Amino acid sequence: MLTDLSDSILSDASDFVSLYAAFIDGASPMLTAVIALIPFILTLTGTFAIWDAYIVSCILTLATLFSLGLYLGRIAKENIWLYGAQTVAAGILIVAIVLLLGAI
């Protein structure tokens, strides 16, 4: 219990996992935001009208949330479809709360 592990493989593994987790925690929101912004970037090139970009962005965001729920369900070894639906429902609830707070 009181052994110095500073030069061991456990210390190296702990350092690697910390960096890996920090990278994933930082890159995931950025990637999700880029996915949601792609239709608006395409609007600048004339590919989409702005209202079409809103719709496509919402669909892409909900699909991203659903895929995250599928992944979480697989990790938890539970019903993946239920996790996907719950994640989408949580996203829709957050949008509703933000819209209600913005109207106040």
C-alpha positions in Angstrom: 0.0 0.0 0.0 2.8 2.4 0.8 5.0 1.6 -2.2 6.4 4.4 -4.4 4.9 3.8 -7.9 6.4 6.9 -9.6 8.6 4.9 -12.0 6.2 2.0 -12.6 4.0 1.0 -15.5 1.0 2.0 -13.4 2.2 5.6 -13.2 2.8 5.7 -16.9 -0.7 4.2 -17.6 -2.2 6.7 -15.2 -0.5 9.6 -17.0 -1.6 8.3 -20.4 -5.3 7.8 -19.3 -5.4 11.3 -17.8 -4.2 12.9 -21.1 -6.5 10.7 -23.2 -9.5 11.5 -21.1 -8.7 15.2 -21.2 -8.4 15.1 -25.0 -11.7 13.3 -25.4 -13.5 15.6 -23.0 -12.2 18.6 -24.9 -12.6 17.3 -28.5 -16.2 15.8 -28.1 -18.0 19.1 -27.6 -16.0 20.8 -30.3 -16.8 17.9 -32.8 -20.5 18.0 -31.8 -20.6 21.8 -32.4 -18.9 21.5 -35.8 -21.4 18.9 -36.8 -24.3 21.2 -35.9 -22.6 24.1 -37.7 -22.0 22.4 -41.0 -25.4 23.4 -42.5 -24.7 27.0 -41.7 -21.3 26.9 -43.2 -22.9 25.4 -46.3 -25.4 28.3 -46.3 -22.5 30.7 -46.8 -21.6 28.8 -50.0 -25.2 29.0 -51.2 -25.9 25.2 -50.8 -28.7 25.7 -48.3 -31.2 28.4 -47.6 -31.0 29.6 -43.9 -34.3 27.9 -42.9 -33.2 24.7 -44.5 -29.9 25.0 -42.5 -31.9 25.3 -39.3 -33.8 22.1 -40.0 -30.8 20.1 -41.1 -28.8 21.3 -38.1 -31.6 20.2 -35.8 -31.7 16.8 -37.4 -28.0 16.4 -37.3 -27.9 17.4 -33.6 -30.7 15.0 -32.7 -28.9 12.2 -34.6 -25.7 13.0 -32.8 -27.5 12.9 -29.4 -29.2 9.6 -30.4 -25.8 8.0 -31.4 -24.3 9.2 -28.1 -27.3 7.5 -26.3 -26.6 4.3 -28.3 -23.0 4.4 -27.3 -23.8 5.0 -23.6 -26.3 2.2 -23.7 -23.7 -0.2 -25.1 -21.2 0.9 -22.4 -23.8 0.3 -19.7 -24.9 -3.0 -21.2 -28.5 -1.8 -21.2 -31.1 -1.3 -23.9 -29.3 0.9 -26.4 -32.5 2.1 -28.1 -33.9 3.3 -24.7 -30.7 5.1 -23.9 -30.8 6.7 -27.4 -34.4 7.8 -26.9 -33.7 9.2 -23.4 -30.7 11.2 -24.7 -32.8 12.7 -27.5 -35.6 13.5 -25.0 -33.1 15.2 -22.6 -31.8 17.3 -25.5 -35.3 18.3 -26.5 -36.1 19.2 -22.9 -33.0 21.4 -22.6 -34.0 23.2 -25.8 -37.5 23.8 -24.4 -36.1 25.1 -21.1 -33.7 27.4 -23.0 -36.5 28.8 -25.2 -38.8 29.3 -22.2 -36.0 31.1 -20.3 -35.3 33.3 -23.3 -38.9 34.3 -23.6 -38.9 35.6 -20.0 
